[in-house]
Amino acid sequence: GMEGSSDSHYIVSLAEAALLEGYGIIRVNQRGCGRGEGLSKKGYNAGKTDDVAQIESYVYNNFSKKIILCGFSLSANILLKYFGEKRTIRSKFFAAVSPPLDLKRACEHIDSPSGIFYRKVFLDSFKNKFRKGVLVAPEHIREHAYNANTMFDFDDMVTAPLFGYKGALDYYKQNSSIHYIHKIKTTGLVIHAMDDPLIPPDTFRSINWKKIPTLTPILTESGGHVGF
């Protein structure tokens, strides 16, 4: 998830449950997160599927030909986009938990009064990484990062230019997994709680899941944001 790590509670609990069932586990940190902090000067974003491809290829060539991918929150969006792209997919199955299918809609929600807690946590974390030099950017972009008070401003003036997008709206449009899920050919689960305080449920209700036979939606009344 955004600013999460391989030590986040949901990753650890999933790994423990899978190990008890006899599965091998590889926990992954996004660029600049967790134990990977400082290894990459460039961060991650909601559509960085090239990293997923490299990880999948590495696991396939070095550990196992039988792969199941699971992503939480922002990484769930990345996974759905990845499986909906025209790529050579090696995984047999996947699960996407609490994905922000529509990034623009999710941003509007987190920038609303009800999202103030998450907004502050995320922005403070990103700003701190720029101050520590974990993330590197030109001075004018760093200044934009320090002055950003909303996620939209941060994405518009920091994320978008760092990754070559025209602005936040272009970034959201190109990377929202809602534009890719109808092209997914690999069997997978999409799990989301309708009381998620970070990602509004209306996007999930608007989708005709029956027209996407490869995906099985599990939409629960409670569970919060990756709080199952």
Disulfide bonds with the S-S distance in Angstrom:
none
